[in-house]
Amino acid sequence: MQKYTLLLLALLSGLPLLAQVDTLYAEMAGTCTFGDVTAADSDTYTFDIFFTDQGSEYSATDIKVGHVIIDGNKNKYVVTAINVQSFFLTNITADCVGGDCPAPFGKGQITKTTPNFGFDLFTPDNQNGLSQIIKASLESSNWLKLDQVLANLAAATIYGFYINHIEAGNGGVPLGAPYKASLGNTMGMPWGTLIIRTQ
């Protein structure tokens, strides 16, 4: 019995090493409303954006070119210019994604899409955040994108085993194509992990 007790204690003492907590990834994200909207054409608008972050980590001064806005009607815009910037209000120019959007309206959100596959991040759906309808639409959109990514991977050519993106590129792996992590890889991935070349 004493032997099994010692074994159990040894296993339990090793759990902190096995259960190291990964750092949560984060991106500037918050709800927003719109004011003083001016249309340059059917695809481009200049307007004030009033920003609120429920986590109190970010302000309107963190809005940057390339951030994506989704308005209360589920239209999507990308920030192309910062005209005036302050803590609560920023005046920006944004282009409609997909073309021919109406002017931004209602309560929406602003954040950055994920760099590899363009998944939409989103803010809380509490009384101060997004509506549950918009959040559900974003989640559905992300699942559909993931479904397409997985379908493409299932049909893709796996280009072999490489240490990192640079070696994969030198080996002829195109951007966006999959390869597998080799032993000693510098990506921090277990051997054999499927990696999409992004640079």
Helices and strands as residue ranges (DSSP letters): H 2-18, E 30-39, E 44-52, G 60-62, E 68-70, E 76-85, E 89-96, E 108-111, H 132-154, E 161-162, H 165-170, E 178-181, E 194-196
